[in-house]
Structures are given as C-alpha cells and as structure tokens.
Amino acid sequence: MTDLTAARRGTSRVVTYLVLAIIAVAFLLPFAWLVLASVQPGAALSADMSWTFSAANFQDVLTVDTIFRPMLNSVLISGGTALLTVLVAVLAAYPLSRYQSRFGRSFLYIILFSTGLPITAVMVPVYAMYSRINLIDSIPGTIAFMSASSLPFAAWMMKNFMDGVPISLEEAAWTDGAGWFQSLHRIVLPLMVPGLTVVFIFTFVLQWGNFFVPFILLLSPEKQPASVTIYTFFSQYGQVAYGQLAAFSILYTAPVVVFYSALSRVLGGAFSLTGAVKG
Amino acid sequence: MTSVAPPRPSAVRAPDVAPRRGLGRRLTRFAPLVPALLLLLVFFAGPMLWSVYTAFTNLALTGSSTVSFVGVDNFTRLIHDPSFLHSLWLTLVFVVGSAVIGQNTLGLLIALLLRGRSRLARSVVTGLVIAAWAVPETVAGFCWYAFLYRTGSLNELLGHLGLSQNWLYTTPMLAVILANVWRGTAFSMLVYSAALSEVPPDLIEAAAMDGASAWQRLRHITLPLIRRAIVSNLMLITLQTLAAFGLIYVMTGGGPGTASQTTPLYMYQQSFKFYQLGYGTAMALVLLAVGALFSAIYLRLIRLEDR
C-alpha cells in the first residue's frame, strides 16, 4: 500500500464519518422538541431553551382519562390482536412449512399477495360491513379485523421460522403415531420460542401505533386506544397544552422502545428482522 | 376425519393408512389452515368483494335505506372529479418523492456507509434510524409538526439565516415527504444491510486492486449483485407508502386547502366526513387495484423457492 492510497483512505474515512454524523443528527432533531417540551412547564411549539425543568407535564397527564384508560385499551387491543394473530399464524404455518402441495403453495401466494394490499383502502368497505352487523365501536370486532390484517405477514414470518426447525425431529414422533397437533405442540413450538416472540412483539408494536383502524372503528372515547386519544387530545382544544402532549407522547412511546430492545435481544444483538422477511 | 370408523385392533391400522392418502388425508393435513382462512375470508376478502358491489351503488351513510344500483356512475364521477385527479397526482408525488427517491436512496446510502464501520457508529446510526421507524405514527406526526411549525425547532435554527417560515403552509408536500423519509428509511436500510452482507468482499477488493473507483465498484459490482433486493424493496415501500394516512392527517390534515390531500385522505373525507360510502369505495377500489398490481409484480419477482 502506497502512502498516497493510505492518505486517500484516511480522507474517505473522515468524509464517511462526517456524512454519518450528519445523518444521525438529522434523525435526532425531530425528537428534540418532544424531549425538551415534555420537561418544561408551559412549553409552546418552539424548542427554546429555558433552563427550568419540571415533571409537571407528566404529573398533569397521569390521570385515568388522559393516559391510563387509553393505554389500557391499547394493551387490550394490541395484546389481543397479537395473541390471536400468533395463534392463528402458528396453526397456518404448520401445514405450509411441513407439507409440499400445490394447495399450500397457492395459499402462500395469497398470503404474500395480501400483505401488499393497502389496509387504508380496505377500511371503507369494512366500515360499511361493520355498521351493518353492529360491530362498530366494539373492541372484539376491532381486534378481529386487526388480526385479519396482520395475519398475512405474521403467517409468512412464522412459516419462515418454522422452516428452521428440522423436520427430522418430527419424523420420529410421526412413526410413534403422534398427530400434527402433538407434533406441533411438543416438538416444533418449544424449538421456535424466539420466532413466536418476534412475531408477537412485531404484531403488538405495529398495532400499538395503528391509528387509522381504531380511529374509524371505535367511536366512544372510553374504548379508544392511546393512538387515537392522543390525536383528539391534540386537536380538540383551541389552546393545546404542548408540554402535556409531549409528555403523553413519550409515555405512549415508551412501551415500544422497551419491546424493540427486547426484540433485538431475542434476535441476538443484530436487528435481523429482515432475515425473517427475506424468505 | 368425520367418517365413523369401527373400533379395530391397532395391528390393522398400518395397511389402513394407504387408502387415506387421498382427499381425507389432505383435508386433515390442512385443517390447521381453517382459522386463518376464516379470518381472512370474513374480515378481509369479504369486505373487499362486497366493496366491488358497493362501488356500483349510491350507498350513503345518511340513513336512507334506498340503495340503488348506479352502475359505473361512481367511476365516471371519479375520472371527472378534479379533486380526485389532483389527489392521485399528490399520491404519486408522495410515493415517488418519499419512498422511491427518499427512503430507497437514503437507506442504501446509510447501509453502504455503515459497511465495515466501528460497532459504535453502527449502533448509534441504526439505533436512531430505527427509533424514527418505531415511534407510533401519531407521535411522528407531532414531532414533525413541532419541528416545522412557524416557531418550531427548524425555524429556530434557520432564523439566524433569515429562512424562517411556516413550512407546513408554504411547502406542505415537501414537509410530509421529508417526514415520511425520516420515518420509513429504516426499512430500506435493513433490507440493504442484509443484502450487502451477502456480497462477497473479495469481489470488491479484487476490483479495487484492478483500480476500479468506488463509484465503479458500486455501479458495476455491488448494485448488480443486490438487484433483487432493490426491486423487492422498491415494491414493498411503494405498497407501504401508497395508503399512508396517519402521518399526513396529523401533520397537515390534507391542507392547507387540498394542497396535501393524497387519495387516502380524500377517500377518508368523502366516506367518513361526507358519508359518500359508495363513492369512497370506488376510490378504495382504485387504490386496491394499484396495490394489487404492485403486489403481483412483487410476487413475480421474488418467486417462491420451494418448487
């Protein structure tokens, strides 16, 4: 290696780190207001620094109506959706992963095709259908639709995780006369706990942030999850308490952060969700 | 499985399996698919098929029970509705600007820059990019609203340069496009990091030995090798961006006027504010058709490996 190329290497390294630093700052900046406004009393939209910090905004939003009930609804809706989705996806993934057949393959194609359909567009007919069968403003009805909409991707991920469990382990069980349920329950599932966790967390986080579906399907404020109440909180009053809004946002985002760190731990450091997606 | 089998000694069972190889056995094998099929049929395919019918009626949520068949009226109205055509154009601008150009290029750039960097740099940058992705849609909308507002953080910074303005009013499309690039780049970055990790480093080193410049190595070696990832990524982010609602709705509400009213927002307004469900459904069908087209192209491209 000559001195010249070494020098050029050095410059390109500096440029690379500079560009990376700019990107990092650009991604950090929009968060700045959120954090600053939440700890300042009487925060406006601007991020001007007054060096007074207080937890007043957090204290103000920590009431049943503002945060506890909406968060509880979010837990109920996202948790229910994630549970139902994982259950149905595991069942669907088993034949898709274990048996080669034309039927299974066409089902897989349908599943992949549905992952691409815009949920926003499906909402109009779903609303019309729900208003006819009285499922508007019903939490179970909302969970059912959310599960249906998250099922295609969940089943696809689940199938890929299940493909990683060697079929030879099951063959012994099959010769002993075990049915598919025993084989799935006793052999496959214990071996794919990380996969189950990933699909559960992924579905939970996605639905935790889902705004449009509950916004359309749930009308009474006492049933709405935090994703919707945070919007009404923001748009309802002429004079918005931005400090409180920021505090609300942080409390509402916190579980997502916890879950994402759990996810990266499950996946062994590297965030390799795409490994499951790639297929 | 429903056949009533007489009790028999277990020794007879083994030869009995052979006849069951047919339909019965296949039905048993695919029984676990039933819950998934039901859920998808009732809550997904059903409404969509029903929407095909609704789109040809004048169904409205105004309480009148007379729903009549209006044929292709909703669709003729669509193609003559300047607001709809305007919304389609804005949707195109939004998808091309934020997904195809913004997220795709920035994601690839970050993945390329992070290759072979220190652990610290990698975790800081990917951590921040993924954080923007993980934040719920509404919160992302607020962050950008506050960031771009007349007295917001960005103007605080630009004020010293005399560039301060209310970005949400002067350039609403640019505002929502930037916000969506911020929010969605993580996906492209992850796809490209995975794809790049499979490019053999000795190939690139050999080219460097032969005197290929960084740009040439990228253009003639790396990009052709990750071609499939690029096409998949473009399809997926287009599908994700096409129906984006919450972010735009929180930031601008489609305004000022209709300056940032993309088709999903216009569809929402027509269906749920003006209660024109039939008309809204016709629009939903157009969106679904575009989504279905991209989804089908994507499927042709990835081709399932188990054949």
HADDOCK unambig.tbl for C-alpha pairs under 7 A between the chains (distance, minus, plus):
assign (segid A and resid 16 and name CA) (segid B and resid 113 and name CA) 6.33 0.50 0.50
assign (segid A and resid 24 and name CA) (segid B and resid 125 and name CA) 5.51 0.50 0.50
assign (segid A and resid 24 and name CA) (segid B and resid 128 and name CA) 6.58 0.50 0.50
assign (segid A and resid 27 and name CA) (segid B and resid 128 and name CA) 6.24 0.50 0.50
assign (segid A and resid 27 and name CA) (segid B and resid 129 and name CA) 6.32 0.50 0.50
assign (segid A and resid 27 and name CA) (segid B and resid 182 and name CA) 6.61 0.50 0.50
assign (segid A and resid 28 and name CA) (segid B and resid 128 and name CA) 6.60 0.50 0.50
assign (segid A and resid 30 and name CA) (segid B and resid 143 and name CA) 5.47 0.50 0.50
assign (segid A and resid 30 and name CA) (segid B and resid 144 and name CA) 5.96 0.50 0.50
assign (segid A and resid 30 and name CA) (segid B and resid 147 and name CA) 5.68 0.50 0.50
assign (segid A and resid 31 and name CA) (segid B and resid 143 and name CA) 6.15 0.50 0.50
assign (segid A and resid 33 and name CA) (segid B and resid 143 and name CA) 6.81 0.50 0.50
assign (segid A and resid 33 and name CA) (segid B and resid 146 and name CA) 6.75 0.50 0.50
assign (segid A and resid 33 and name CA) (segid B and resid 147 and name CA) 6.81 0.50 0.50
assign (segid A and resid 33 and name CA) (segid B and resid 153 and name CA) 6.75 0.50 0.50
assign (segid A and resid 34 and name CA) (segid B and resid 143 and name CA) 6.29 0.50 0.50
assign (segid A and resid 45 and name CA) (segid B and resid 146 and name CA) 5.45 0.50 0.50
assign (segid A and resid 45 and name CA) (segid B and resid 151 and name CA) 6.39 0.50 0.50
assign (segid A and resid 45 and name CA) (segid B and resid 152 and name CA) 5.60 0.50 0.50
assign (segid A and resid 46 and name CA) (segid B and resid 151 and name CA) 5.08 0.50 0.50
assign (segid A and resid 46 and name CA) (segid B and resid 152 and name CA) 4.28 0.50 0.50
assign (segid A and resid 46 and name CA) (segid B and resid 153 and name CA) 5.72 0.50 0.50
assign (segid A and resid 47 and name CA) (segid B and resid 152 and name CA) 6.32 0.50 0.50
assign (segid A and resid 47 and name CA) (segid B and resid 153 and name CA) 5.24 0.50 0.50
assign (segid A and resid 88 and name CA) (segid B and resid 35 and name CA) 6.11 0.50 0.50
assign (segid A and resid 88 and name CA) (segid B and resid 36 and name CA) 5.67 0.50 0.50
assign (segid A and resid 89 and name CA) (segid B and resid 36 and name CA) 6.96 0.50 0.50
assign (segid A and resid 91 and name CA) (segid B and resid 32 and name CA) 4.94 0.50 0.50
assign (segid A and resid 91 and name CA) (segid B and resid 33 and name CA) 6.28 0.50 0.50
assign (segid A and resid 92 and name CA) (segid B and resid 32 and name CA) 5.56 0.50 0.50
assign (segid A and resid 92 and name CA) (segid B and resid 33 and name CA) 4.42 0.50 0.50
assign (segid A and resid 92 and name CA) (segid B and resid 36 and name CA) 6.20 0.50 0.50
assign (segid A and resid 95 and name CA) (segid B and resid 29 and name CA) 6.39 0.50 0.50
assign (segid A and resid 95 and name CA) (segid B and resid 30 and name CA) 5.88 0.50 0.50
assign (segid A and resid 113 and name CA) (segid B and resid 295 and name CA) 5.70 0.50 0.50
assign (segid A and resid 113 and name CA) (segid B and resid 296 and name CA) 6.69 0.50 0.50
assign (segid A and resid 116 and name CA) (segid B and resid 239 and name CA) 5.87 0.50 0.50
assign (segid A and resid 116 and name CA) (segid B and resid 291 and name CA) 6.47 0.50 0.50
assign (segid A and resid 116 and name CA) (segid B and resid 295 and name CA) 5.28 0.50 0.50
assign (segid A and resid 117 and name CA) (segid B and resid 288 and name CA) 6.30 0.50 0.50
assign (segid A and resid 117 and name CA) (segid B and resid 291 and name CA) 5.38 0.50 0.50
assign (segid A and resid 117 and name CA) (segid B and resid 292 and name CA) 6.17 0.50 0.50
assign (segid A and resid 118 and name CA) (segid B and resid 239 and name CA) 6.86 0.50 0.50
assign (segid A and resid 118 and name CA) (segid B and resid 243 and name CA) 5.53 0.50 0.50
assign (segid A and resid 118 and name CA) (segid B and resid 288 and name CA) 6.33 0.50 0.50
assign (segid A and resid 118 and name CA) (segid B and resid 291 and name CA) 6.29 0.50 0.50
assign (segid A and resid 120 and name CA) (segid B and resid 243 and name CA) 5.73 0.50 0.50
assign (segid A and resid 120 and name CA) (segid B and resid 264 and name CA) 6.89 0.50 0.50
assign (segid A and resid 121 and name CA) (segid B and resid 284 and name CA) 4.51 0.50 0.50
assign (segid A and resid 121 and name CA) (segid B and resid 287 and name CA) 6.32 0.50 0.50
assign (segid A and resid 121 and name CA) (segid B and resid 288 and name CA) 6.33 0.50 0.50
assign (segid A and resid 122 and name CA) (segid B and resid 48 and name CA) 6.48 0.50 0.50
assign (segid A and resid 122 and name CA) (segid B and resid 284 and name CA) 6.87 0.50 0.50
assign (segid A and resid 124 and name CA) (segid B and resid 271 and name CA) 7.00 0.50 0.50
assign (segid A and resid 124 and name CA) (segid B and resid 280 and name CA) 6.92 0.50 0.50
assign (segid A and resid 124 and name CA) (segid B and resid 281 and name CA) 6.03 0.50 0.50
assign (segid A and resid 124 and name CA) (segid B and resid 284 and name CA) 6.99 0.50 0.50
assign (segid A and resid 125 and name CA) (segid B and resid 47 and name CA) 5.23 0.50 0.50
assign (segid A and resid 125 and name CA) (segid B and resid 48 and name CA) 6.44 0.50 0.50
assign (segid A and resid 125 and name CA) (segid B and resid 50 and name CA) 6.99 0.50 0.50
assign (segid A and resid 125 and name CA) (segid B and resid 51 and name CA) 5.35 0.50 0.50
assign (segid A and resid 125 and name CA) (segid B and resid 281 and name CA) 6.49 0.50 0.50
assign (segid A and resid 126 and name CA) (segid B and resid 47 and name CA) 5.36 0.50 0.50
assign (segid A and resid 129 and name CA) (segid B and resid 47 and name CA) 6.59 0.50 0.50
assign (segid A and resid 145 and name CA) (segid B and resid 43 and name CA) 5.63 0.50 0.50
assign (segid A and resid 148 and name CA) (segid B and resid 39 and name CA) 5.53 0.50 0.50
assign (segid A and resid 148 and name CA) (segid B and resid 40 and name CA) 5.46 0.50 0.50
assign (segid A and resid 148 and name CA) (segid B and resid 43 and name CA) 6.10 0.50 0.50
assign (segid A and resid 148 and name CA) (segid B and resid 44 and name CA) 6.50 0.50 0.50
assign (segid A and resid 209 and name CA) (segid B and resid 136 and name CA) 4.26 0.50 0.50
assign (segid A and resid 209 and name CA) (segid B and resid 137 and name CA) 5.98 0.50 0.50
assign (segid A and resid 211 and name CA) (segid B and resid 246 and name CA) 6.33 0.50 0.50
assign (segid A and resid 212 and name CA) (segid B and resid 246 and name CA) 6.44 0.50 0.50
assign (segid A and resid 227 and name CA) (segid B and resid 138 and name CA) 6.56 0.50 0.50
assign (segid A and resid 231 and name CA) (segid B and resid 138 and name CA) 6.88 0.50 0.50
assign (segid A and resid 249 and name CA) (segid B and resid 139 and name CA) 5.89 0.50 0.50
assign (segid A and resid 253 and name CA) (segid B and resid 135 and name CA) 6.24 0.50 0.50
assign (segid A and resid 253 and name CA) (segid B and resid 136 and name CA) 6.77 0.50 0.50
assign (segid A and resid 256 and name CA) (segid B and resid 134 and name CA) 6.87 0.50 0.50
assign (segid A and resid 274 and name CA) (segid B and resid 190 and name CA) 6.37 0.50 0.50
assign (segid A and resid 274 and name CA) (segid B and resid 191 and name CA) 6.02 0.50 0.50
